[in-house]
């Protein structure tokens, strides 16, 4: 007998709701045929990488007289610590999806879990961010999926697209893209092959995502959002993206970008998916060998020269360096992204405090900076006053724009581009995040701007 996913009550055959809690009953569907959805080249490339990786690790074990084992354990420990810190950032600065939090996302996930036959525990978090993205991470049996809020906003009213997004990310687990990654990384010395396997994994995940969506157009909308944002995605015509994919076939530089990337070009993902679903050729322009050869000759400009060394001692150093250079920075970048999002959350709360202040003082902004908000609108020593990336003992990481002290908020011209609050002090801007800083404009919106974009905003009255 089927049971309710909310309360565990048995569901009578044919019932559409749970007799105990009233939850809607998920229709049980047989798992999708995953091997039919996997890209046909994924497994052959994986086998080559796995064999090369096994030989590499064996040579390292012999050449280093076993020293590689404790070195590997130390590296694994640092990776584990980085993952736990990353998960802690999610736990403290993001919202975990459950039956109570974002129930429509939870229901879509349960449907996708059933379709893909996934049984392992998984935590799903929604993180505020301007990036249109989603990703999964895994360390031992700890698994999590992160969905950025902008992407969820664009598809939350489209159940098919939501299932497609979740199905794509979950496919990386059910297709075992993480399970043997440590082995295939031993084959990184084979130029470009690991990147090719990574792109094939994305093609396979796209096929699973579309199968979970049950609608090609719905999943194409998800891909379109990655290119144009969710507001403009409705104007995208997939047929024209396929034309772009064909045009890129003859470009040496487009080929260079493709072979040095972990993800396929978005236009090619659309074309490959259409070709799989519709069973009709989409890439009709044949790529010449000279195009790929020209791209390979330009590899030094992509920073990939020297990957072909085969000396055993040099290979050991290379593999360890690549592991440290690729894996650890990934988690560090995720930590910095989480800090930046936490900083933006702080500034949103400060923006609300400023708004309350103006409502109490006839629309006027504070004269004495953020200190005027402490006590009535903010608790002394509140965490929102410090950016998580602050590396000085200063109690306050943010500053109000002194040029607008005492101004009436409603009289500020072009409020969407006029800066009221920024990271720094009364004298200087401080670039804490990705060579940029977070700001709050007079319209209350929080934005990240790069150092080169500061002149595009108004910092003085007009």
Rosetta blueprint (number, residue, H / E / L):
1 X L
2 X L
3 X E
4 X L
5 X L
6 X L
7 X L
8 X L
9 X L
10 X E
11 X L
12 X L
13 X L
14 X L
15 X L
16 X L
17 X E
18 X L
19 X L
20 X L
21 X L
22 X L
23 X L
24 X E
25 X L
26 X L
27 X L
28 X L
29 X L
30 X L
31 X L
32 X L
33 X L
34 X H
35 X H
36 X H
37 X H
38 X L
39 X L
40 X H
41 X H
42 X H
43 X H
44 X H
45 X H
46 X H
47 X H
48 X H
49 X H
50 X H
51 X H
52 X H
53 X H
54 X H
55 X H
56 X H
57 X H
58 X H
59 X H
60 X H
61 X H
62 X H
63 X H
64 X L
65 X L
66 X L
67 X H
68 X H
69 X H
70 X H
71 X H
72 X H
73 X H
74 X H
75 X H
76 X H
77 X H
78 X H
79 X H
80 X H
81 X H
82 X H
83 X H
84 X H
85 X H
86 X H
87 X H
88 X H
89 X H
90 X H
91 X H
92 X H
93 X H
94 X L
95 X E
96 X E
97 X L
98 X L
99 X L
100 X L
101 X L
102 X L
103 X H
104 X H
105 X H
106 X H
107 X H
108 X H
109 X H
110 X H
111 X H
112 X H
113 X H
114 X H
115 X H
116 X H
117 X L
118 X L
119 X L
120 X L
121 X L
122 X L
123 X E
124 X E
125 X E
126 X E
127 X E
128 X L
129 X L
130 X L
131 X L
132 X L
133 X L
134 X E
135 X E
136 X E
137 X E
138 X E
139 X E
140 X L
141 X L
142 X E
143 X E
144 X E
145 X E
146 X E
147 X E
148 X E
149 X H
150 X H
151 X H
152 X H
153 X H
154 X H
155 X H
156 X L
157 X L
158 X L
159 X H
160 X H
161 X H
162 X H
163 X H
164 X H
165 X H
166 X H
167 X H
168 X H
169 X H
170 X H
171 X H
172 X H
173 X H
174 X H
175 X L
176 X L
177 X L
178 X L
179 X L
180 X L
181 X H
182 X H
183 X H
184 X H
185 X H
186 X H
187 X H
188 X L
189 X L
190 X L
191 X L
192 X L
193 X H
194 X H
195 X H
196 X H
197 X H
198 X H
199 X H
200 X H
201 X H
202 X H
203 X H
204 X H
205 X H
206 X H
207 X H
208 X H
209 X H
210 X H
211 X H
212 X H
213 X H
214 X L
215 X L
216 X H
217 X H
218 X H
219 X H
220 X H
221 X H
222 X H
223 X H
224 X H
225 X H
226 X H
227 X H
228 X H
229 X L
230 X L
231 X L
232 X L
233 X H
234 X H
235 X H
236 X L
237 X L
238 X H
239 X H
240 X H
241 X H
242 X H
243 X H
244 X H
245 X H
246 X H
247 X H
248 X H
249 X L
250 X L
251 X L
252 X H
253 X H
254 X H
255 X H
256 X H
257 X H
258 X H
259 X H
260 X L
261 X L
262 X L
263 X L
264 X L
265 X L
266 X H
267 X H
268 X H
269 X H
270 X H
271 X H
272 X H
273 X H
274 X H
275 X H
276 X H
277 X H
278 X H
279 X L
280 X L
281 X L
282 X L
283 X L
284 X L
285 X L
286 X L
287 X L
288 X L
289 X H
290 X H
291 X H
292 X H
293 X H
294 X H
295 X H
296 X H
297 X H
298 X L
299 X H
300 X H
301 X H
302 X H
303 X L
304 X L
305 X L
306 X L
307 X L
308 X L
309 X L
310 X L
311 X L
312 X H
313 X H
314 X H
315 X H
316 X H
317 X H
318 X H
319 X H
320 X H
321 X H
322 X H
323 X H
324 X H
325 X H
326 X H
327 X H
328 X H
329 X H
330 X H
331 X H
332 X H
333 X H
334 X H
335 X H
336 X H
337 X H
338 X H
339 X H
340 X H
341 X H
342 X H
343 X H
344 X H
345 X H
346 X H
347 X H
348 X H
349 X H
350 X H
351 X H
352 X H
353 X H
354 X H
355 X H
356 X H
357 X H
358 X H
359 X H
360 X H
361 X L
362 X L
363 X L
364 X E
365 X L
366 X L
367 X L
368 X L
369 X H
370 X H
371 X H
372 X H
373 X L
374 X E
375 X L
376 X L
377 X L
378 X E
379 X L
380 X L
381 X L
382 X L
383 X H
384 X H
385 X H
386 X L
387 X L
388 X L
389 X L
390 X L
391 X L
392 X L
393 X L
394 X L
395 X L
396 X L
397 X L
398 X E
399 X E
400 X E
401 X L
402 X H
403 X H
404 X H
405 X L
406 X L
407 X L
408 X E
409 X H
410 X H
411 X H
412 X L
413 X L
414 X L
415 X H
416 X H
417 X H
418 X E
419 X E
420 X E
421 X E
422 X E
423 X E
424 X E
425 X L
426 X L
427 X L
428 X L
429 X E
430 X L
431 X L
432 X L
433 X E
434 X L
435 X L
436 X E
437 X E
438 X E
439 X E
440 X E
441 X E
442 X L
443 X L
444 X L
445 X L
446 X E
447 X E
448 X E
449 X E
450 X E
451 X H
452 X H
453 X H
454 X H
455 X H
456 X H
457 X L
458 X E
459 X L
460 X L
461 X L
462 X L
